[in-house]
Structure formats: structure tokens, C-alpha cells
Amino acid sequence: MSYVKLALGVVGALGMAALSQQAQATTLADLMAAGTPVVRGNVVYSNFTDNAGGSSGAMLPGSAITVNFSDPAGVSFSGNWNTLAPGANHTAIGYTITTTGGTTLTGGQLFFAGQVVRGSAAASVGETLTDTVNSKDYSMSVYYDGAGGQTDNLRDSATFNPATTQLKVIKSIDVTAADANSFAAVNFVENTFTTGNGNGGQQPGVPEPMSLALLPLGIAGLALRKKLSR
């Protein structure tokens, strides 16, 4: 057994174990169907969509995307975006984050994990954050194509100046492969936000446990291992 197959097998097992622990998590489809805001302290998440910005073409459905919220201000999306399954290589997610009780948003962070890239393939996430209070736009992006190619960047951040109380977020998650011998997958995308208060204090968003970054990667890893064994 090659080191690649062994590594993917271990990651796959860990991913499936993490998936069983998060079986009660909310899906994007459920959030959209309910249409009700999710309130975590002074932070409110609302207006979830899975076709943000009028994106077209095949997309991973909202029923296959797990959404988790972390305190004081963070939201993550887990799914099996991969280039093996038709229609599983893209999602355009939108949502609105609003603060109450004198809390403000002073900065944002973007992170993604669980990349599996082989050959001429790449995984990327780009997003636009619109400050609806001050009519300003910010952007963040992350990219991974393994050794060589473009500069890999798994984290990005933005500072909101001035601080705001509402942002409309649109993110595009994409994996691409140039040929049948290439493969790309990503399974975990997270936003955290830095919050401020009337006294000027700031508090960073707390990331989800890194075990969540392995949720659907078990599926992607096992699929790639099967493909490599042929």
C-alpha cells in the first residue's frame, strides 16, 4: 500500500468518525426552508441561500451542506465538494450577519481545510462581504493547488473600517480538475468575525474544532483511494 493510500485511509476514517459525532448539525437546506434567523448572543444569522449572486450550473445541494455556528461570532460550512461526482464541484452560499445590543463587527476571517489535490487540480473559496450600513465592500479569498502553481493560501482576513452592525456575505466554493488523472476536494469552509462593543473592546471569533474540518473529507478520501487503486 502506498503512503498516499494509507494517508487517505487514515483521514477517511477520522472524517467518518467526526461525521457521526456531528449527526445532529443543521443543513443549509433546513436553514433556508425554515427561513428563521439563528441567534447566538448578540449575533444574528439570516437570509441563507445556496444560489447566491445568481450563480448558475450544477451545484452541491444545500441538503448536503452542514452548517455549524460558534461563539461569539463564527459560522462554518461542511460538505463533500469534489471533482469526481457530477454536480459536487461548486456552491455559491449567501447569508447575512447582524449584531445587536451595541456589539459591532470590526473584522472577518476566512479559512478552509480538507483539501485533497492530485495532478492539475485546485480548490478555492472567494467571498464578498458587503457592509450594508456604510455601503462598503470587502473581499477575502483562499486557494490551494498543492506544490507549484499559484501561491497556496489557506487563510485570509479583512478589517472593517468603520465597524459595522451588518454584513451580507456571498461565498463561492469551487474545486476543479484539468483531466481524468487529476482530483480536488474540499470539505470545510469557515468564517469567524471579530466583534467590538461600546467600550472599544474586541473579541475574536472562536473557530470550530478542527475535527469538523474532517467531516466529509472521509468520503472524498475514500473516493480518491478507490480511484487510485484502479
Phi, psi and omega per residue, in radians:
M1 nan 2.311 -3.121
S2 -1.302 2.820 3.085
Y3 -1.084 -0.597 3.124
V4 -1.104 -0.818 -3.136
K5 -1.128 -0.697 3.137
L6 -1.120 -0.782 -3.129
A7 -1.100 -0.765 -3.140
L8 -1.162 -0.575 3.095
G9 -1.151 -0.734 3.107
V10 -1.123 -0.821 3.129
V11 -1.074 -0.697 3.128
G12 -1.076 -0.751 3.133
A13 -1.113 -0.747 3.112
L14 -1.125 -0.697 -3.133
G15 -1.112 -0.749 3.134
M16 -1.160 -0.617 3.092
A17 -1.145 -0.768 3.115
A18 -1.107 -0.655 3.139
L19 -1.072 -0.712 -3.132
S20 -1.160 -0.525 -3.140
Q21 -1.320 -0.353 -3.083
Q22 -1.912 0.463 -3.019
A23 -1.077 -0.413 -3.077
Q24 -1.615 0.105 -3.102
A25 -1.168 2.751 -3.115
T26 -1.449 2.510 3.060
T27 -1.687 2.772 3.094
L28 -1.087 -0.664 3.124
A29 -1.081 -0.703 3.124
D30 -1.139 -0.718 3.111
L31 -1.092 -0.726 3.135
M32 -1.174 -0.728 -3.120
A33 -1.159 -0.691 -3.134
A34 -1.203 -0.708 3.122
G35 1.195 0.204 -3.119
T36 -1.834 2.526 -3.128
P37 -1.138 2.689 3.013
V38 -1.834 2.112 -3.057
V39 -1.891 2.167 3.053
R40 -2.212 1.660 -3.087
G41 1.133 -2.127 3.125
N42 -1.666 0.302 -3.138
V43 -2.081 2.289 -3.094
V44 -2.141 2.257 3.085
Y45 -1.921 2.338 -3.074
S46 -2.680 3.077 3.034
N47 0.973 0.844 3.123
F48 -1.295 2.389 3.074
T49 -2.431 2.760 3.051
D50 -2.106 0.348 3.037
N51 -2.425 0.779 -3.017
A52 -1.096 2.469 3.087
G53 1.214 0.311 3.117
G54 1.250 0.438 3.141
S55 -1.055 2.495 -3.111
S56 -2.174 2.984 3.136
G57 1.660 3.109 -3.105
A58 -1.164 2.354 -3.124
M59 -2.406 2.627 2.996
L60 -1.088 2.187 -3.052
P61 -1.198 2.703 3.135
G62 -1.063 -0.451 3.118
S63 -1.206 -0.296 -3.133
A64 -1.770 0.158 -3.120
I65 -2.035 2.108 3.139
T66 -1.620 2.362 -3.114
V67 -2.036 2.260 3.086
N68 -2.203 2.542 3.133
F69 -2.035 2.456 3.126
S70 -2.199 2.687 3.137
D71 -1.658 2.578 0.015
P72 -1.465 -0.354 -3.115
A73 -2.728 1.701 3.116
G74 -2.864 2.538 3.104
V75 -2.502 2.364 -3.128
S76 -2.206 2.665 -3.127
F77 -2.202 2.169 -3.132
S78 -2.058 2.344 3.123
G79 -2.914 2.994 -3.119
N80 -1.788 1.281 3.048
W81 -1.365 2.075 -3.125
N82 -2.676 2.834 -3.069
T83 -1.642 0.083 3.103
L84 -1.507 -0.718 -3.070
A85 -1.611 2.190 3.105
P86 -1.008 2.328 3.114
G87 1.416 0.146 -3.115
A88 -1.978 0.333 -3.024
N89 -1.892 0.168 -3.073
H90 -2.771 2.570 2.937
T91 -2.663 2.443 3.010
A92 -2.034 1.863 -3.047
I93 -1.842 2.393 3.055
G94 -2.228 2.590 3.015
Y95 -2.840 2.881 3.103
T96 -2.053 2.368 3.046
I97 -2.034 2.240 -3.092
T98 -2.263 2.466 3.090
T99 -1.924 2.685 -3.139
T100 -2.313 3.076 3.018
G101 1.108 0.520 3.116
G102 1.474 -0.029 3.092
T103 -1.372 2.471 3.089
T104 -2.185 2.871 3.055
L105 -1.823 2.122 -3.079
T106 -1.947 -0.244 3.137
G107 -2.929 2.827 3.123
G108 -2.396 2.686 3.128
Q109 -2.302 2.526 3.103
L110 -2.175 2.342 -3.124
F111 -2.497 2.485 2.974
F112 -2.418 2.714 -3.029
A113 -2.586 3.023 3.096
G114 1.434 0.404 -3.133
Q115 -1.252 2.325 2.933
V116 -2.174 1.986 -3.093
V117 -2.228 2.252 3.124
R118 -2.345 2.332 3.124
G119 1.222 -2.522 -3.109
S120 -1.548 1.315 -3.100
A121 -2.414 2.861 -3.117
A122 -2.709 2.688 3.045
A123 -2.219 2.384 -3.097
S124 -2.607 2.679 3.021
V125 -2.382 2.219 3.048
G126 -2.200 2.503 3.137
E127 -2.564 2.639 3.053
T128 -1.998 2.322 3.098
L129 -2.028 2.018 -3.124
T130 -1.773 2.067 3.055
D131 -1.372 1.783 -3.064
T132 -1.324 -0.241 3.124
V133 -1.444 -0.788 -3.073
N134 -1.838 0.095 3.106
S135 0.940 0.943 3.107
K136 -2.276 2.592 3.103
D137 -1.981 2.467 3.048
Y138 -2.229 2.787 3.123
S139 -2.446 2.637 3.047
M140 -2.476 2.642 3.119
S141 -2.685 2.612 3.064
V142 -2.344 2.667 -2.998
Y143 -2.670 2.492 3.105
Y144 -2.593 2.182 3.003
D145 -2.375 0.404 3.080
G146 1.314 -2.742 -3.099
A147 -1.176 2.426 -3.124
G148 1.337 -2.937 3.116
G149 1.175 -2.584 3.141
Q150 -1.274 2.841 3.133
T151 -1.224 2.102 3.135
D152 -1.239 2.430 -3.134
N153 -2.570 1.947 -3.063
L154 -1.634 -0.182 -3.120
R155 -2.386 2.569 3.022
D156 -2.579 2.830 -3.104
S157 -2.600 2.840 3.094
A158 -2.521 2.531 3.068
T159 -1.863 2.260 -3.109
F160 -1.617 1.995 -3.102
N161 -2.298 1.871 0.109
P162 -1.384 2.983 3.057
A163 -1.062 2.706 -3.085
T164 -2.344 2.977 3.091
T165 -2.036 0.011 3.112
Q166 -2.722 2.361 3.084
L167 -2.309 2.431 2.953
K168 -1.797 2.107 -3.035
V169 -1.907 2.276 3.015
I170 -2.214 2.127 -3.115
K171 -2.175 2.488 3.096
S172 -2.040 2.103 3.131
I173 -1.857 2.167 -3.045
D174 -2.436 2.421 2.945
V175 -2.221 2.439 -3.101
T176 -2.367 2.642 3.067
A177 -2.422 2.321 -3.040
A178 -1.359 -0.419 -3.083
D179 -2.728 3.107 -3.070
A180 -1.185 -0.327 3.131
N181 -1.595 0.047 3.142
S182 -1.939 2.707 -3.095
F183 -2.658 2.456 3.061
A184 -2.477 2.531 3.095
A185 -2.640 2.627 3.024
V186 -2.533 2.548 -3.055
N187 -2.304 -0.053 -3.021
F188 -2.584 2.126 3.107
V189 -2.278 2.285 -3.039
E190 -2.344 2.409 2.921
N191 -1.923 2.304 2.897
T192 -2.139 2.664 -3.087
F193 -2.243 2.440 3.046
T194 -1.522 2.250 -3.096
T195 -1.932 2.631 3.081
G196 -2.163 2.966 3.091
N197 -2.362 -3.106 -3.081
G198 -1.094 -0.336 3.128
N199 -1.599 0.031 3.111
G200 1.509 -0.017 3.131
G201 -1.265 2.649 3.140
Q202 -2.210 2.592 -3.099
Q203 -2.412 2.123 -3.127
P204 -1.341 2.632 3.030
G205 -1.125 2.559 -3.140
V206 -1.689 2.090 -3.104
P207 -1.117 2.698 2.999
E208 -1.122 2.708 3.073
P209 -0.973 2.455 -3.081
M210 -1.118 -0.278 3.080
S211 -1.074 -0.495 3.125
L212 -1.130 -0.434 -3.134
A213 -1.189 -0.151 -3.125
L214 -1.829 0.094 -2.996
L215 -0.926 -1.360 -3.106
P216 -1.467 -0.033 3.120
L217 -1.098 -0.458 3.062
G218 -1.010 -0.724 3.139
I219 -1.177 -0.821 -3.124
A220 -1.104 -0.732 -3.131
G221 -1.119 -0.733 3.134
L222 -1.176 -0.640 3.121
A223 -1.133 -0.750 3.132
L224 -1.170 -0.689 3.123
R225 -1.063 -0.692 3.123
K226 -1.136 -0.712 -3.136
K227 -1.138 -0.727 -3.104
L228 -1.190 -0.464 -3.085
S229 -1.380 -0.218 -3.113
R230 -1.237 nan nan
